[in-house]
């Protein structure tokens, strides 16, 4: 997927003006936010569980090389092949090579955000291999000219039922249906033939288990099983190197938080632990199993100030609760990962110079860090990215000049006090009788869509001095 994060401001403006999108995005708060709030109350000790999850993720990251070696050893002992990809391009090439080696013509996929990272569908198509998305949301996007997902859990949340009805009627050449049950049945019927004729299945992995060499996959539709234990003779697990955990017990702790944070469920409908290819005497499973573990910037975060971002379990809670994401959706962010987590991950993976607006695409209200099940301090990380941009001179010239002027005045108290007094008086005058500023020359981004409240007419220093004098007078009378 091509990085288009440099166009965030333009794309965000377009999304804000899209009335249909604004209506569709209300489903975030109506569905995910309220469902999560109810689901976490079911845990006896939510904070204790979060702390345990943080400790287990940190333990894995602190010795990532050891746990990856342990995983590789145990996965290999059970008949799987473990491959490492340093870049997105290498990951896509490895999977294409596996497909060619086994004469694959069709690949069924169960959602993996890493496959979006590496551009797997495009690589397969270029090699003459047909990829078929089988998650309903991803399938809808694929038949809509390979549209990018807008959410990591609900990739098609930006569309409504009417849009999907029109799309199905066009893509399937069938009568238009309007009931959700009819639409899902139609998708099921269409996808069944692909499940039965695919040569290879590709899935992601929510977690890797080092002690057994297994992959765990969480779904709500059951299509993951159709991609791995039905006809496909080859199963490829594509995921990031940071997903490894030492034990199944560690996974159990994280699973108490993942579905609750993502969709408000106690547990997902399907939870699979996949260990190696089919063995003698077993009735199902692939003949060959491969793991393609992707770095693509992940290990570069180890030991640094952004290592905490590697704890992310891709639940989507941060974007569900983000006031910015709730208004613009995921496409404005311009890459695979939207919302607060994307505003940190994208600059970290592709370079802060290639995503200049994303660290600024947040109010720093801290909603994201409050709901993060593994306590990633996203506002702090966003601030650090802003500092990096400033240190490297990547901010616009007018910001640089504005901060320089402010710093000059701030170092000179008398000048700062005088300037503040003049500014407050001018702004009060601009507010008029109703004390609302409707046009602010240096803040057009604010007043273009809302009024700016005029100040009271006194500076903070003046109000503080008045309060101190009042306190002193009261003390004297006593």
C-alpha positions in Angstrom: 0.0 0.0 0.0 1.5 3.3 -1.1 2.1 5.8 1.7 0.1 8.9 1.2 0.4 10.4 4.6 1.8 13.7 3.3 -1.7 14.6 2.0 -3.4 14.3 5.4 -4.7 17.9 5.6 -6.2 17.8 2.2 -7.8 14.4 2.7 -9.1 15.3 6.2 -10.9 18.3 4.7 -12.5 16.1 2.1 -13.7 13.6 4.8 -15.1 16.3 7.0 -17.2 17.6 4.1 -18.6 14.1 3.3 -22.0 14.0 5.0 -22.5 10.3 4.3 -19.2 9.4 5.9 -20.0 11.5 9.0 -23.2 9.6 9.4 -21.5 6.2 9.0 -18.7 7.1 11.5 -21.3 7.6 14.3 -21.3 3.8 14.4 -18.0 3.9 16.2 -19.4 5.4 19.4 -22.8 3.6 19.0 -21.2 0.2 18.7 -17.5 -0.1 19.8 -17.2 2.6 22.4 -20.2 1.6 24.5 -19.6 -2.1 24.0 -16.1 -1.8 25.3 -17.2 0.2 28.3 -19.6 -2.6 29.3 -17.2 -5.5 28.5 -14.4 -4.3 30.8 -16.7 -4.1 33.7 -17.0 -7.9 33.5 -13.4 -8.3 34.6 -12.8 -8.5 38.3 -9.6 -6.5 38.1 -9.3 -4.7 34.8 -6.3 -2.6 35.8 -4.5 -5.7 37.2 -5.1 -7.5 34.0 -3.7 -4.6 32.0 -0.6 -4.5 34.2 -0.1 -8.2 33.7 -0.5 -7.7 29.9 2.1 -4.9 29.9 4.5 -7.0 31.9 4.2 -10.0 29.5 4.6 -7.9 26.4 7.6 -6.1 27.8 9.2 -9.4 28.8 8.9 -10.7 25.2 10.3 -7.4 23.7 13.2 -7.3 26.2 14.5 -10.5 24.8 12.9 -10.6 21.4 15.8 -12.3 19.6 15.7 -15.2 22.2 12.0 -15.7 21.9 12.1 -15.6 18.1 14.9 -18.2 18.1 12.8 -20.3 20.5 9.7 -19.9 18.2 11.7 -20.8 15.1 13.2 -23.9 16.7 9.9 -25.3 17.9 8.0 -24.4 14.7 10.6 -26.1 12.6 10.5 -29.2 14.9 6.8 -29.4 14.1 7.3 -29.3 10.3 6.9 -25.6 9.5 9.4 -23.4 7.7 10.2 -20.0 9.3 11.4 -17.2 7.0 12.4 -13.6 8.0 11.8 -10.5 5.8 13.8 -7.3 6.6 11.6 -5.2 4.2 8.1 -5.1 2.9 9.4 -6.0 -0.6 11.3 -9.0 0.7 8.2 -10.3 2.5 6.0 -10.1 -0.7 8.8 -11.7 -2.7 9.1 -14.6 -0.3 5.4 -15.4 -0.4 5.3 -15.1 -4.2 8.3 -17.6 -4.3 6.4 -20.0 -2.0 3.4 -19.8 -4.3 5.4 -20.4 -7.4 7.2 -23.3 -5.8 3.9 -25.1 -5.1 2.2 -24.1 -8.4 -0.4 -21.9 -6.7 -2.9 -20.1 -8.9 -5.4 -18.8 -6.3 -4.8 -17.6 -2.7 -7.5 -17.1 -0.1 -6.6 -14.6 2.6 -7.9 -14.0 6.1 -7.2 -10.4 7.2 -3.7 -9.5 8.0 -2.8 -5.8 8.3 0.8 -6.8 7.5 -0.3 -8.0 4.1 -1.6 -4.5 3.5 1.8 -3.2 4.7 3.7 -5.3 2.2 1.3 -4.8 -0.7 0.8 -8.6 -1.0 -2.2 -8.5 -3.3 -0.5 -6.4 -5.8 2.6 -8.7 -5.7 0.5 -11.8 -6.2 -1.5 -10.3 -9.1 1.7 -9.2 -10.8 2.9 -12.8 -10.6 -0.3 -14.1 -12.2 -1.8 -15.4 -8.9 -5.3 -14.5 -7.9 -5.7 -13.3 -4.2 -9.2 -13.5 -2.7 -10.0 -11.7 0.5 -12.4 -13.7 2.7 -13.1 -11.4 5.6 -16.4 -9.9 4.7 -15.2 -6.3 5.1 -12.0 -6.9 3.2 -13.9 -8.7 0.5 -16.2 -5.7 0.1 -13.2 -3.4 -0.4 -11.5 -5.8 -2.8 -14.5 -5.9 -5.2 -14.6 -2.1 -4.9 -11.5 -1.6 -7.0 -9.2 -2.8 -4.2 -10.1 0.1 -1.9 -8.0 0.4 1.2 -9.4 -0.5 4.7 -10.3 2.4 6.9 -10.1 0.6 10.2 -8.0 -2.3 11.4 -10.9 -4.2 13.0 -13.9 -2.9 10.9 -12.3 -2.2 7.6 -15.5 -1.1 5.9 -17.0 1.0 8.6 -17.0 4.0 6.3 -19.7 2.4 4.1 -23.4 1.9 4.8 -25.7 -0.9 3.8 -27.0 0.9 0.8 -23.5 1.3 -0.7 -22.7 -2.3 -0.1 -26.0 -3.4 -1.7 -25.2 -1.5 -4.8 -21.7 -2.9 -4.9 -22.8 -6.5 -4.5 -25.4 -6.1 -7.3 -22.8 -4.8 -9.6 -20.0 -7.2 -8.7 -22.1 -10.4 -8.5 -24.5 -9.5 -11.3 -27.4 -10.6 -9.1 -30.6 -8.8 -8.0 -30.0 -6.1 -5.5 -30.6 -7.2 -1.9 -31.1 -4.9 1.0 -31.3 -7.1 4.1 -28.1 -7.7 6.0 -28.8 -11.5 6.2 -29.3 -11.6 2.5 -26.1 -9.8 1.8 -24.0 -12.0 4.0 -25.6 -15.1 2.5 -24.7 -13.9 -0.9 -21.1 -13.2 0.1 -20.9 -16.6 1.7 -22.2 -18.4 -1.5 -19.7 -16.5 -3.7 -16.8 -17.1 -1.4 -17.5 -20.8 -0.9 -16.3 -21.7 -4.4 -13.1 -19.8 -3.7 -12.5 -21.7 -0.5 -12.9 -25.0 -2.3 -10.6 -24.2 -5.2 -7.8 -22.3 -3.5 -4.2 -23.7 -3.6 -2.8 -21.6 -0.8 -4.2 -19.8 2.3 -2.6 -16.7 3.8 -3.5 -15.5 7.3 -2.1 -13.1 9.8 -1.4 -14.0 13.4 -2.6 -12.1 16.5 0.2 -13.8 18.5 3.0 -16.3 18.0 3.7 -18.8 20.8 7.4 -19.5 21.3 7.1 -22.6 23.5 5.1 -24.5 20.9 5.9 -22.8 17.6 2.3 -22.0 17.1 0.3 -19.1 15.7 -2.9 -17.9 17.2 -5.6 -16.3 15.0 -8.7 -14.5 16.2 -11.8 -14.1 13.9 -15.5 -13.6 14.2 -16.5 -15.2 10.8 -14.7 -18.5 10.8 -13.1 -17.9 7.4 -9.6 -18.4 8.9 -10.4 -22.1 9.2 -11.6 -22.2 5.7 -8.3 -20.7 4.6 -6.1 -23.2 6.5 -7.8 -26.6 6.9 -9.9 -27.0 3.7 -8.4 -27.5 0.3 -5.4 -25.2 0.5 -2.3 -27.4 0.6 -0.1 -24.5 1.7 -0.7 -22.2 4.6 1.4 -19.1 5.0 1.3 -17.0 8.2 2.4 -13.4 7.6 3.0 -11.3 10.7 5.4 -8.9 12.4 8.3 -10.1 14.5 7.0 -8.3 17.5 4.0 -10.6 17.8 5.9 -13.4 19.6 5.0 -14.3 23.2 6.8 -16.8 25.4 3.9 -19.0 26.4 0.3 -19.9 25.8 -0.4 -18.5 29.3 0.8 -15.1 28.1 -1.6 -15.3 25.2 -4.5 -16.1 27.6 -3.8 -12.9 29.5 -3.8 -10.8 26.4 -7.0 -12.5 25.1 -8.9 -11.3 28.2 -8.3 -7.8 26.9 -8.1 -8.0 23.1 -11.8 -8.8 22.2 -13.1 -6.6 24.9 -11.1 -3.7 23.7 -11.7 -4.3 20.0 -15.4 -5.2 19.7 -16.7 -5.4 23.2 -16.9 -9.2 23.2 -15.9 -11.5 26.1 -14.2 -13.7 23.5 -14.2 -13.7 19.7 -16.3 -16.3 17.9 -13.3 -18.2 16.7 -9.9 -18.6 18.4 -7.5 -20.9 16.6 -4.1 -22.2 17.7 -2.3 -23.4 14.5 0.8 -25.6 15.0 2.6 -27.0 11.9 1.3 -28.8 8.8 -0.9 -31.8 8.8 0.8 -34.9 10.3 0.2 -38.6 9.6 -3.2 -39.7 10.8 -4.6 -36.1 11.0 -7.7 -35.5 9.0 -7.3 -31.8 8.2 -4.7 -29.1 7.9 -2.2 -28.0 5.1 0.5 -30.1 3.7 3.0 -27.3 4.0 3.2 -24.4 6.5 5.3 -21.3 6.3 5.9 -18.4 8.6 7.0 -15.1 7.1 8.0 -12.8 9.9 8.4 -9.2 8.9 10.7 -6.6 10.4 10.2 -3.5 8.2 11.3 -1.0 10.9 10.1 -2.9 14.0 13.5 -3.9 15.4 14.6 -0.3 14.9 12.3 0.7 17.7 13.8 -1.7 20.2 15.8 -0.1 23.0 14.6 3.4 21.9 12.0 5.9 23.1 9.4 4.4 20.9 9.8 0.7 21.9 6.5 0.9 23.9 4.7 1.1 20.6 5.7 -2.5 19.9 3.3 -3.6 22.7 0.4 -2.8 20.4 -2.0 -5.7 20.0 -4.0 -4.1 17.1 -7.3 -3.9 19.0 -8.3 -0.5 17.5 -9.6 0.9 20.8 -7.4 4.0 20.4 -9.0 5.0 17.1 -12.5 4.1 18.2 -12.2 6.7 21.0 -10.1 9.3 19.2 -12.1 12.5 18.4 -10.0 13.1 15.3 -10.6 9.6 13.9 -14.3 9.8 14.7 -14.6 12.8 12.4 -12.4 11.9 9.5 -12.2 8.1 9.4 -9.1 6.1 8.4 -8.4 6.9 4.8 -7.2 10.5 5.6 -4.1 9.0 7.4 -2.8 7.7 4.1 -1.4 4.3 5.1 -2.3 1.0 6.7 -2.6 2.1 10.3 -5.0 5.0 11.1 -5.8 6.8 14.3 -3.4 7.5 17.2 -1.6 4.3 16.8 -1.1 5.0 13.1 0.1 8.5 13.8 3.0 7.0 15.8 3.6 3.8 13.7 3.6 5.4 10.3 6.3 8.0 11.0 8.2 5.3 12.9 8.1 2.8 10.0 8.4 5.0 6.9 10.2 8.1 8.4 8.8 11.1 10.1 9.7 13.2 7.0 7.2 11.2 5.0 4.3 11.7 7.4 4.7 15.3 8.6 1.1 15.9 9.6 0.4 12.7 11.5 2.1 13.6 14.8 -0.1 16.8 14.7 -3.3 14.8 13.9 -4.3 14.5 17.5 -5.8 16.7 20.2 -3.6 15.0 22.9 -6.8 14.5 25.0 -5.3 11.2 26.2 -8.4 9.2 25.4 -6.2 6.8 23.5 -3.8 6.1 26.3 -6.7 5.7 28.8 -8.4 2.9 26.8 -5.2 1.2 25.4 -5.3 -2.3 27.0 -1.5 -2.4 27.1 -1.0 1.1 28.4 0.9 2.6 25.4 1.5 6.3 26.2 0.4 7.5 22.8 0.2 11.2 23.6 3.7 11.2 24.9 5.0 9.4 21.8 3.2 11.9 19.6 4.9 14.7 21.5 8.3 13.0 21.0 7.6 12.8 17.2 6.7 16.5 17.2 10.0 17.3 19.0 11.9 15.2 16.4 10.2 17.2 13.6 11.2 20.4 15.2 14.8 19.3 15.8 15.2 18.3 12.2 13.6 21.6 10.9 10.7 19.8 9.3 7.9 22.2 10.4 6.6 25.0 8.1 8.5 28.3 8.2 5.7 30.2 9.8 5.6 27.9 12.8 9.4 28.3 13.2 9.1 32.1 13.0 6.1 32.1 15.4 7.8 30.0 18.0 11.0 32.1 17.7 9.0 35.3 18.3 7.2 33.8 21.2 10.5 32.5 22.7 12.2 35.9 22.3 9.3 37.6 24.2 9.0 34.8 26.8 12.6 35.4 27.9 11.9 39.1 28.5 9.1 39.3 31.2 8.3 42.9 30.8 8.0 42.6 27.0 5.9 39.5 27.3 3.6 41.2 29.8 3.2 44.2 27.5 2.6 42.1 24.5 0.0 40.0 26.3 -1.9 43.1 27.4 -2.0 44.5 23.9 -3.1 41.1 22.4 -5.9 40.7 24.9 -7.2 44.2 24.3 -7.1 43.7 20.5 -8.9 40.3 20.7 -11.5 41.8 23.0 -12.2 44.6 20.5 -12.4 42.1 17.6 -15.0 40.1 19.6 -17.4 43.0 19.5 -20.5 43.2 21.7 -21.2 39.4 21.6 -17.6 38.6 22.3 -17.3 36.1 19.4 -14.4 36.4 17.0 -15.6 35.2 13.6 -12.5 35.9 11.6 -9.0 35.5 13.0 -6.3 36.3 10.5 -3.6 34.1 12.1 -6.0 31.4 13.0 -8.2 30.9 9.9 -8.2 27.2 10.5 -10.2 27.8 13.6 -12.6 30.5 12.6 -13.3 29.0 9.2 -15.7 26.5 10.8 -16.3 28.0 14.3 -16.3 31.2 16.3 -13.4 32.0 18.6 -14.4 33.2 22.0 -13.0 36.6 22.8 -11.0 37.0 26.1 -12.4 38.9 29.0 -10.1 41.8 28.5 -7.7 41.1 31.3 -4.4 39.1 31.2 -3.7 36.3 33.5 -1.1 38.4 35.3 -3.7 41.1 35.9 -6.2 38.7 37.3 -3.6 36.9 39.4 -2.4 40.2 40.8 -6.0 41.3 41.6 -6.5 38.0 43.4 -3.4 38.3 45.5 -4.2 41.9 46.5 -7.7 40.7 47.5 -6.2 37.9 49.6 -3.8 40.4 51.3 -6.6 42.8 52.1 -8.6 40.1 53.6 -5.7 39.0 55.7 -5.1 42.6 57.0 -8.8 43.0 58.0 -8.5 39.9 60.1 
